[in-house]
């Protein structure tokens, strides 16, 4: 059933583009398929949001064709690669794109599993009436394949037990709205003011439960603003974890291997990619009121990253692709899992293999403070610094600095183990 639905996804999208939107690139056939099999891969010229978000989202449909038909995480992984490969070779007139296949597959795994778990918490098989329908509709944009399967099977209204993913254990959901202030390569006046919505989700806690399945712990940040719309989506899910000391100790250390998805598009620069990181999360508890200090230290390998580089020389595409590596660190003060003071830094190196002959270094650092006002609500202030340096073999070295601050009214909901 899952494999059939992957084929149906590709057929539906292809026919919709060909018949509904009259796109010439969707009119492929056996002659085109033969050329693709003979010529193989190339690098495409699609826009940054298309390659770095739309394709991973599409890959999540393939992945969740497996998850919504009862397959586990690792059983669903091949479907993301298979769905993307068959689309690249048979779904378009253009030659198969290597970066599309890569981003759709790896990004689809990360986003697909994250969406699968988030929608499992939204849906409630024990709910009834209008509230039940509203939950199903709210989950639909993140997991349309799962929602369609549930509709066809009568699960939008049937009463029954919820899946294990419905209860993440500990979680923190924080939603903020307010203003962004940016300085850098943005406008002649130097400073811009924008409306912003920031959503943070911490699903599960590596210190409350031992590792059981991939993505039983993950975190995600989404930022949407009035300037540029969709500005950020960053997600990191635990692929494996193990305690480095006793689970009952007041000071805890946990080794984790995470799969990470990054999409950043601010007014000054665009950067993103698919990576895996390994490192140590630590927690120090203070007293008996839920306060603590958390730290994280990780190194990562970027399988394929992208960074804007005007003049890249590959058609209309103005960004480079390439592998890389980096590291990140974080220190946060928390209460019951909810961080109210956080400082962090992250540095990444990307070596371009498609686009300009260049090496790029990106440094992102910041500080965040949340002050409670009343139960569930507070005021948050964020200060970020984006610094990048690009060294070209045939052009002058380029450096960019971009500073952003945010002032937000935030609402926080948390579930925790006492």
C-alpha positions in Angstrom: 0.0 0.0 0.0 2.8 2.4 0.9 4.7 1.8 -2.4 1.5 2.2 -4.3 0.8 5.5 -2.7 4.3 6.8 -3.5 3.5 6.0 -7.2 0.1 7.7 -6.9 1.7 10.8 -5.3 4.0 11.2 -8.3 1.3 10.4 -10.8 -1.1 12.9 -9.3 1.5 15.7 -9.0 2.7 15.1 -12.6 -0.9 15.1 -14.1 -1.9 18.1 -12.1 1.0 20.1 -13.4 0.5 18.9 -17.0 -3.3 19.1 -17.3 -4.2 21.6 -14.6 -1.3 24.1 -14.8 -0.2 23.3 -18.4 3.4 23.0 -17.4 5.5 21.8 -20.4 8.2 20.3 -18.1 5.6 17.8 -16.7 4.9 16.3 -20.2 7.4 13.5 -19.9 7.2 10.1 -21.7 9.2 7.0 -22.6 11.6 8.9 -24.9 12.4 11.3 -22.0 12.7 8.5 -19.6 15.3 6.8 -21.8 17.3 10.0 -22.1 17.3 10.4 -18.3 18.5 6.8 -17.7 21.2 7.3 -20.3 22.4 10.8 -19.3 22.0 10.6 -15.5 22.3 13.4 -12.9 22.9 17.1 -13.2 22.6 20.2 -10.8 19.5 22.3 -11.3 18.7 26.0 -11.1 15.6 26.1 -9.0 15.1 28.9 -6.4 16.3 28.5 -2.9 12.9 28.0 -1.3 12.0 25.4 -3.9 15.1 23.3 -3.4 15.5 23.8 0.3 11.9 23.6 1.6 9.4 22.5 -1.2 11.4 19.4 -2.1 11.9 18.3 1.5 8.2 18.8 2.2 7.4 16.7 -0.9 9.8 14.0 0.4 7.8 14.0 3.7 4.8 12.8 1.6 6.7 9.8 0.5 8.0 9.1 4.0 4.6 9.4 5.6 3.0 7.1 3.0 5.0 4.5 4.9 4.4 5.9 8.4 0.6 6.2 7.9 0.4 2.6 6.6 2.0 1.1 9.7 5.7 1.1 8.8 8.3 2.2 11.3 10.9 4.9 10.9 13.6 2.8 9.2 11.1 0.9 7.1 9.8 4.3 5.7 13.3 5.7 4.9 13.6 3.8 1.5 10.3 5.2 0.4 11.7 8.8 0.6 14.6 7.8 -1.6 12.5 5.7 -4.0 9.8 8.3 -4.4 12.3 11.0 -5.1 14.4 8.9 -7.5 11.3 7.9 -9.6 10.1 11.5 -9.7 13.5 12.8 -10.9 13.8 10.2 -13.7 10.2 9.9 -14.8 8.2 12.9 -13.5 9.8 15.7 -15.4 11.3 16.6 -18.8 14.4 18.0 -17.2 17.3 15.8 -16.5 17.4 14.2 -13.0 18.7 16.7 -10.4 21.2 15.3 -7.9 20.5 18.1 -5.4 16.7 17.6 -5.7 17.0 13.9 -5.0 19.3 14.5 -2.0 17.2 17.3 -0.5 13.9 15.5 -1.1 15.1 12.3 0.4 17.0 13.4 3.5 14.9 16.4 4.1 11.7 14.3 3.6 12.9 11.9 6.3 13.5 14.7 8.9 10.3 16.7 8.1 8.2 13.6 7.5 8.9 12.0 10.9 8.6 15.3 12.7 5.2 16.0 11.0 4.1 12.5 11.7 4.7 12.9 15.4 3.3 16.4 15.7 0.1 15.5 13.9 -0.2 12.4 16.1 -0.3 14.7 19.1 -2.9 16.9 17.4 -5.2 14.1 16.4 -7.2 12.4 19.2 -8.9 9.1 18.5 -10.9 9.5 21.7 -12.4 12.8 20.8 -15.8 13.3 19.3 -17.9 15.8 17.3 -16.8 19.1 15.9 -13.6 19.2 18.0 -12.5 15.9 16.5 -13.0 17.1 13.0 -11.1 20.4 13.7 -8.2 18.3 15.0 -8.1 16.3 11.8 -8.2 19.4 9.6 -5.5 21.1 11.7 -3.2 18.1 11.1 -3.9 17.9 7.3 -1.3 20.5 6.0 1.6 18.8 7.8 0.6 15.2 7.0 -1.9 15.2 4.0 -1.1 11.5 3.2 -1.8 10.4 6.8 -4.9 12.5 6.9 -6.2 11.1 3.6 -5.5 7.5 4.8 -7.4 8.2 8.0 -10.4 9.6 6.1 -10.6 6.6 3.7 -10.4 4.2 6.6 -13.1 6.0 8.6 -10.6 7.1 11.3 -11.7 10.7 11.3 -14.6 9.7 13.4 -14.0 6.2 14.8 -13.2 5.9 18.5 -10.2 4.0 19.6 -6.8 4.1 21.3 -4.2 6.7 20.3 -0.7 5.7 18.9 2.3 5.9 21.2 3.4 9.1 19.4 0.3 10.9 20.8 2.0 11.3 24.1 5.6 12.7 23.8 6.1 12.7 27.6 7.7 16.0 28.4 7.2 18.8 25.9 7.4 22.6 25.6 5.4 24.6 23.1 6.1 28.3 22.9 4.5 30.7 20.5 5.5 34.3 20.2 4.4 37.3 18.2 5.9 40.8 18.0 8.6 42.7 16.1 11.9 41.9 14.3 14.5 44.6 13.9 17.2 43.9 11.4 20.5 45.7 10.5 22.8 44.8 7.7 22.4 44.1 4.0 18.7 44.9 4.1 17.9 48.5 3.1 19.4 51.9 2.4 18.3 53.2 5.8 20.2 50.3 7.5 17.4 49.2 9.9 14.1 47.5 9.1 11.2 46.7 11.4 9.0 43.7 10.7 6.2 41.8 12.3 7.1 38.3 13.3 5.7 35.0 14.6 8.1 32.5 16.3 7.1 29.0 17.1 9.3 26.7 19.2 8.5 23.0 20.0 10.5 20.7 22.2 9.1 17.2 21.8 10.2 14.8 24.4 13.2 15.1 26.7 16.4 13.1 26.4 16.8 13.1 30.2 13.3 11.9 31.1 13.1 8.8 28.9 15.8 6.5 27.6 16.2 6.3 23.8 13.5 4.1 22.2 13.0 5.1 18.6 14.3 7.7 16.2 12.9 11.2 16.8 11.4 10.3 20.2 13.1 13.6 21.1 13.3 16.5 18.7 13.1 20.3 18.6 11.9 22.7 15.9 11.8 26.4 15.4 9.7 28.2 12.8 9.8 31.9 12.0 7.4 33.8 9.7 7.7 37.6 9.3 6.1 40.4 7.3 9.4 40.8 5.4 10.1 37.8 3.4 7.4 35.5 4.8 8.9 32.1 5.7 12.3 33.0 7.2 13.4 30.0 9.2 12.6 26.3 9.8 15.2 24.3 11.8 14.6 20.8 13.2 16.8 18.3 14.9 15.7 14.8 15.9 17.5 12.2 18.0 18.5 9.2 15.9 20.2 7.5 18.8 21.0 8.3 22.4 22.5 6.7 25.5 23.2 7.7 29.1 26.8 8.5 30.0 26.1 8.3 33.7 23.3 7.2 36.1 19.8 8.3 35.1 19.2 9.1 38.8 22.2 11.5 39.1 21.6 15.2 39.8 24.1 16.0 37.1 23.3 14.1 33.9 25.2 13.6 30.6 23.6 12.0 27.5 25.3 11.1 24.2 23.1 11.9 21.2 23.2 11.4 17.5 20.8 13.8 15.7 19.6 14.2 12.2 19.2 17.9 11.4 17.4 20.1 8.8 18.2 23.8 8.4 16.5 26.5 6.4 17.4 30.1 7.1 16.4 32.9 4.7 16.8 36.3 6.2 17.0 39.6 4.3 20.8 39.4 4.1 21.6 35.7 3.2 20.2 32.3 2.7 21.7 29.1 4.1 20.5 25.6 4.8 21.1 21.9 4.4 20.9 18.3 5.6 23.3 17.1 8.3 24.0 14.7 11.1 25.5 15.7 14.4 27.0 13.9 17.4 27.6 15.4 20.9 26.7 15.5 24.6 23.7 17.1 26.3 24.1 17.8 30.0 21.8 18.9 32.8 22.5 20.3 36.2 19.5 20.4 38.6 19.1 23.2 41.1 17.0 22.5 44.2 13.5 20.9 44.1 11.5 23.5 42.2 12.4 22.3 38.6 15.2 24.8 37.9 18.3 23.6 36.1 21.1 24.4 33.7 21.4 22.7 30.4 24.4 22.6 28.0 25.0 21.1 24.6 28.2 20.6 22.6 28.0 19.0 19.2 30.0 18.5 16.0 28.3 17.9 12.7 28.8 16.7 9.1 26.8 18.5 6.4 25.9 16.0 3.7 24.7 18.7 1.4 24.4 22.4 2.2 23.4 25.5 0.3 24.5 29.1 0.7 23.7 32.1 -1.4 26.5 33.3 -3.6 25.5 35.9 -6.2 27.4 35.4 -9.5 27.6 31.6 -9.0 27.6 31.1 -12.7 25.0 28.3 -12.9 22.2 29.9 -14.9 19.7 31.8 -12.7 20.7 30.0 -9.5 22.4 32.4 -7.0 23.6 29.9 -4.4 26.2 27.2 -4.1 25.8 23.5 -3.1 28.4 21.5 -1.2 29.3 19.4 1.8 30.8 20.7 5.0 31.2 20.4 8.7 30.8 22.5 11.8 30.0 22.6 15.5 27.5 24.2 17.9 27.2 24.9 21.6 24.5 26.0 23.9 23.9 27.0 27.6 20.4 27.5 28.9 18.7 28.1 32.2 15.3 26.3 32.5 12.4 25.5 34.7 10.5 22.3 34.1 12.1 22.0 30.6 11.1 25.5 29.5 14.2 27.7 28.8 14.0 31.3 29.9 17.6 32.2 29.3 19.7 30.9 26.5 23.0 31.7 24.8 24.4 29.7 21.9 26.8 29.7 18.9 27.1 27.7 15.8 29.8 27.7 13.1 29.6 25.9 9.7 31.9 25.4 6.8 30.6 24.6 3.3 32.9 23.7 0.4 31.1 24.4 -2.9 31.0 21.6 -5.5 28.3 23.1 -7.7 28.3 26.8 -8.4 31.2 29.2 -7.6 34.6 27.9 -6.8 34.4 28.9 -3.2 34.6 28.1 0.5 32.1 29.6 2.9 32.1 30.0 6.7 29.0 30.9 8.5 28.8 31.9 12.2 25.5 32.3 14.0 25.3 33.3 17.6 22.6 34.7 19.9 21.1 35.3 23.3 17.4 34.9 24.3 15.7 35.9 27.5 12.0 35.2 28.4 10.5 37.0 31.4 7.2 35.6 32.8 4.3 38.0 33.3 1.4 35.9 34.2 0.6 32.2 34.0 1.6 31.0 30.5 2.5 34.5 29.2 5.7 36.5 29.1 7.9 38.9 27.2 10.9 37.6 25.2 13.9 39.4 23.8 16.2 37.8 21.2 19.5 39.1 19.8 21.1 37.3 16.9 24.3 37.8 14.9 24.8 36.2 11.4 28.4 36.5 10.1 29.6 34.8 6.9 32.9 34.9 5.0 33.3 33.6 1.5 36.6 33.0 -0.2 36.5 32.7 -4.0 39.2 31.4 -6.2 38.4 33.8 -9.0 36.8 36.8 -7.1 37.5 39.0 -4.1 36.8 37.6 -0.7 33.3 38.6 0.6 32.2 39.2 4.2 28.7 39.9 5.5 27.4 40.8 8.9 23.7 40.8 9.7 22.2 41.6 13.2 18.7 40.8 14.1 16.7 41.4 17.3 13.2 40.4 18.3 10.7 41.7 20.9 7.9 39.2 21.4 4.8 38.5 23.5 5.1 34.7 24.2 2.7 32.0 25.4 4.2 28.8 26.8 2.6 25.5 27.4 4.7 22.7 29.0 4.1 19.2 30.1 6.7 17.7 32.4 7.4 14.8 34.8 7.6 16.1 38.4 
